[in-house]
Amino acid sequence: MKIIKILIGPELYWLVLYILSIILAWANKKYSYVYDGIIENVWFYVPLLSTMIFVLYWIPFVGKNWLLARIWISGIIMGHLVFETTMKAYSSQGPGIGMGYLAGMLFLFFILVVGSVVVKIVF
């Protein structure tokens, strides 16, 4: 049971998002860039989906020791990898897609700050 407390955490969640971004990047290159519309809006979707990481505090069998630090570290590192992988698959590279990466990372940072404050107030 102790191993489940460690395995179920933010790292697993981000790993799933990273695998989905790899699949999206692969599918966009393979079929004449049909997913460019989704990739343009990834800066908004990924941070929005990352709010679900804070639900781990309400799951009883998840270890709460260092959970907030794990959420922050995995959020920054894996958020970068998810954005980088997805944005590289965009059809025409330029300043617009680079700004999407920056906006996504800033929005993710904002979500992490707000989520941390809410968790600290509730717990």
Secondary structure, DSSP 8 states (H G I E B T S, - for coil): -HHHHHHSSHHHHHHHHHHHHHHHHHHHHHTTTTTHHHHHTHHHHHHHHHGGGGGGGG-TTS--TTHHHHHHHHHHHHHHHHHHHHHHT-SS-SHHHHHHHHHHHHHHHHHHHHHHHHHHHH-
